[in-house]
Amino acid sequence: MGLVELELTKRNDSLGSYTLFYAAWVIFDGWAQVPFVRDRYGDNYHHRLWGKPIMLGAGGLVLWMMMSLTYVIGIITLFPDVLPPQLPPKP
């Protein structure tokens, strides 16, 4: 198993564990919060919109990716010896 396959496997495992953790939270605690909020606030509960936080998160992710890409391109341009030598393609 190569390094790329190992990294993809680790990512898939972590995604599965996050999903499992979220599902367990919803089953054991999340559903209990719905009646609690309904009893405490009734119909006066002000629902917050998700658009602004999601857009801020997406904007931050794009900004981080742009900065990372600029950094990597700068390193490759200024220090070409950093890259390992290219291997010949397999037949």
Phi, psi and omega per residue, in radians:
M1 nan 2.219 -3.111
G2 -1.402 3.053 -3.117
L3 -1.136 -0.682 -3.124
V4 -1.135 -0.782 3.125
E5 -1.109 -0.661 3.120
L6 -1.127 -0.749 3.127
E7 -1.128 -0.750 3.117
L8 -1.112 -0.651 3.109
T9 -1.137 -0.742 3.134
K10 -1.118 -0.700 3.122
R11 -1.122 -0.760 -3.135
N12 -1.148 -0.650 3.105
D13 -1.129 -0.749 -3.126
S14 -1.192 -0.649 3.095
L15 -1.108 -0.717 3.099
G16 -1.141 -0.694 -3.141
S17 -1.205 -0.655 3.072
Y18 -1.111 -0.749 3.129
T19 -1.121 -0.735 3.098
L20 -1.115 -0.744 3.110
F21 -1.079 -0.773 3.121
Y22 -1.116 -0.755 3.126
A23 -1.092 -0.714 3.106
A24 -1.128 -0.689 3.113
W25 -1.106 -0.774 -3.141
V26 -1.079 -0.770 -3.086
I27 -1.175 -0.802 -3.007
F28 -1.570 -0.566 -3.083
D29 -2.135 -0.655 -3.024
G30 -1.064 -0.819 -3.122
W31 -1.167 -0.486 3.111
A32 -1.256 -0.416 -3.138
Q33 -1.321 -0.466 -3.116
V34 -1.088 -0.925 3.097
P35 -1.136 -0.581 3.111
F36 -1.055 -0.828 3.132
V37 -1.150 -0.703 3.127
R38 -1.100 -0.759 3.140
D39 -1.212 -0.662 -3.074
R40 -1.340 -0.742 -3.048
Y41 -1.874 -0.338 -3.132
G42 1.117 -2.421 -3.134
D43 -1.466 -0.066 -3.109
N44 -1.504 0.073 -3.117
Y45 -1.201 2.137 -3.125
H46 -1.536 1.966 3.121
H47 -1.360 2.284 3.108
R48 -1.582 2.546 3.138
L49 -1.428 2.636 -3.098
W50 -1.708 -0.155 -3.035
G51 -1.056 -0.849 -3.086
K52 -1.126 -0.847 3.115
P53 -1.095 -0.654 3.138
I54 -1.177 -0.732 3.123
M55 -1.166 -0.670 3.084
L56 -1.125 -0.730 3.098
G57 -1.117 -0.770 3.130
A58 -1.146 -0.706 3.098
G59 -1.110 -0.714 3.091
G60 -1.117 -0.683 3.109
L61 -1.131 -0.750 3.112
V62 -1.118 -0.739 3.116
L63 -1.095 -0.762 3.106
W64 -1.078 -0.743 3.135
M65 -1.128 -0.707 3.128
M66 -1.116 -0.749 3.131
M67 -1.154 -0.722 -3.140
S68 -1.132 -0.777 -3.141
L69 -1.110 -0.726 3.103
T70 -1.086 -0.733 3.121
Y71 -1.088 -0.815 -3.115
V72 -1.142 -0.751 3.123
I73 -1.115 -0.682 3.096
G74 -1.102 -0.767 3.122
I75 -1.097 -0.783 -3.125
I76 -1.137 -0.660 -3.122
T77 -1.244 -0.766 -3.073
L78 -1.366 -0.575 -3.073
F79 -2.241 1.334 -3.104
P80 -1.177 -0.305 -3.141
D81 -1.278 -0.214 -3.099
V82 -1.178 -0.560 -3.115
L83 -1.250 2.479 3.055
P84 -1.215 2.711 3.120
P85 -1.119 2.572 -3.127
Q86 -1.272 2.338 3.078
L87 -1.483 2.585 3.097
P88 -1.196 2.582 -3.140
P89 -1.125 2.577 3.105
K90 -1.298 2.469 -3.141
P91 -1.247 nan nan
